[in-house]
């Protein structure tokens, strides 16, 4: 079977999947979580964020959970997203692919140390 | 004031994006504006927005949410409207980005431009003609070379940009364009002929590219009646209640459920009705045949419907949860039957399924699986060969095409699906003779030792 367009996983999609590894999050929380996990290097704008979310929804890697408001807030109800089993597997595969790249980089002495 | 300015900028995003995620995008910018105060942070926010707007405008926004529609009462396709990139939005995006970049570069010399994350969405169809009726008069497709070329170019573009494997999509598109160049589409008389011929060429190219027979790739559709331009309005409670009442009145599409001589169970089912309405009726029908010695399932006039009901019936044929292959990438139907079903005694009884060339879609899903699992003898004609597993894209009022836009699950069987090829019977007879043939087989079945 030919590979699809999420293989390998694009960087933004990978970051979004990782941000959802622990919790269901809405768009802004995903953006913040991605910013944290990349030490502030990546802030995903609304266009990239929601187009990535749409592709991940289409691929079945994430799913939309019921709309809800934030506790103690008067905000409008928001769409929350949840990582699916397929999404978790895709993120793991991508992490392993990156780990392989790191192994090669270390072997080639481009990168030093056991862990990065 | 600042939030209003952000909201104004968001208006420059492509219309499809605003329709689908506009409210969330505004909320996201409002959240950032609430948390990021001060000149530097506000400037950074604007810079992020400008960068994102620029990137989004360049790649367009084509990932509209698929929505289900019915076409002429046929089984469902997903309809995804193709929207072109609005030139004014692109121009406005570029201009705004340049102005903002220039301003903030001057104001914040030390500020590094934000890196744009990798782009996911290569929007399909930006060059697809708009589907304007004048441009795509179906008669003109036959008579006017330019109109025909535009239609074929739109089909090729869809293949290139929407088929889930871009490299194969490119080759499929090239194959269609080569046929056009050779003049193969010039002598056809009708839109239906043209669609059929292009489909044959797509099929031939698919085989040449190593895509297995039976796997859905793409299907050009011609309709005399105007294709719908969008999804139907959501069902109201009243509509839902009426639909439920009609289904129950029609006995959930069970035309006949009876026991024939020699204790042979017979059910004729002319469609798989909504399981949320008909689960109990289906259960009662199967229970009424529970004590029979053989079962004939007549799907000769079954045009498909809901896979859940097909799965429910299949559940009575197995003694353990059994995998039923569904070619749809995001199928809502569970992958396995709910077997064993308490009190059911049909699991070891011979089953005969009657088919015709009208048997299609969800009915073929049932036939294909019970055949592959060697759980039934198929008696009758080769089925229609319509998986309906792709997303449908309207090209104009009379032409559209289904495309496998997401990689389908792979069938575990040697025959990989039933698109175009249909499901072949084990005992080939005309559909009118199928019942008599199946009854004879059931009456003379080997007696278990």
Contacts between the chains, C-beta under 8 A, distances in Angstrom:
chain1	res1	chain2	res2	distance
A	1	B	407	6.3
A	1	B	408	8.0
A	1	B	410	5.1
A	2	B	164	7.5
A	2	B	165	3.7
A	2	B	167	7.5
A	2	B	168	5.8
A	2	B	407	7.1
A	3	B	165	7.0
A	3	B	407	7.7
A	4	B	164	5.1
A	4	B	165	7.1
A	4	B	406	6.9
A	4	B	407	4.2
A	5	B	120	8.0
A	5	B	122	7.9
A	5	B	164	6.8
A	5	B	166	7.0
A	10	B	117	7.9
A	10	B	118	4.2
A	10	B	119	7.2
A	10	B	120	5.1
A	11	B	117	5.7
A	11	B	118	4.0
A	12	B	117	3.7
A	12	B	118	5.3
A	12	B	119	7.7
A	12	B	120	6.2
A	13	B	118	7.8
A	13	B	120	5.8
A	15	B	117	7.2
A	26	B	24	7.8
A	27	B	24	5.1
A	27	B	25	7.9
A	27	B	27	7.3
A	27	B	28	5.1
A	28	B	27	7.0
A	28	B	28	4.8
A	28	B	31	4.2
A	28	B	32	7.2
A	31	B	28	6.6
A	31	B	32	7.9
A	41	B	115	6.9
A	42	B	115	6.7
A	42	B	117	5.7
A	43	B	48	5.4
A	43	B	114	6.2
A	44	B	52	7.9
A	44	B	117	5.4
A	45	B	48	5.3
A	45	B	49	6.2
A	45	B	51	6.5
A	45	B	52	2.4
A	45	B	53	7.5
A	45	B	55	7.6
A	45	B	56	7.6
A	46	B	10	7.1
A	46	B	13	7.7
A	46	B	21	7.2
A	46	B	24	7.5
A	46	B	25	3.8
A	46	B	28	5.3
A	46	B	29	6.8
A	46	B	49	7.6
A	46	B	52	6.2
A	47	B	13	6.0
A	47	B	17	6.5
A	47	B	25	7.7
A	47	B	52	4.7
A	47	B	53	6.6
A	47	B	55	6.5
A	47	B	56	3.0
A	47	B	61	7.4
A	48	B	52	5.8
A	48	B	55	6.5
A	48	B	56	6.9
A	48	B	116	7.0
A	48	B	117	5.4
A	48	B	119	7.0
A	48	B	120	7.5
A	49	B	28	7.3
A	50	B	17	6.9
A	50	B	20	7.4
A	50	B	21	4.0
A	50	B	24	6.5
A	50	B	25	6.5
A	51	B	17	7.3
A	51	B	56	7.0
A	51	B	59	7.9
A	51	B	61	6.5
A	51	B	63	5.8
A	51	B	120	5.8
A	51	B	121	4.0
A	52	B	117	7.9
A	52	B	120	4.7
A	52	B	121	7.5
A	53	B	21	7.9
A	54	B	20	7.2
A	54	B	21	7.8
A	54	B	63	4.2
A	54	B	65	7.2
A	54	B	121	7.2
A	55	B	63	6.2
A	55	B	120	4.8
A	55	B	121	6.1
A	58	B	63	7.0
A	58	B	66	7.8
A	58	B	330	7.6
A	58	B	405	8.0
A	58	B	406	6.1
A	59	B	406	6.6
A	60	B	329	7.3
A	60	B	330	5.7
A	75	B	27	7.3
A	76	B	23	7.4
A	76	B	27	6.6
A	78	B	24	7.3
A	78	B	27	6.8
A	79	B	24	6.3
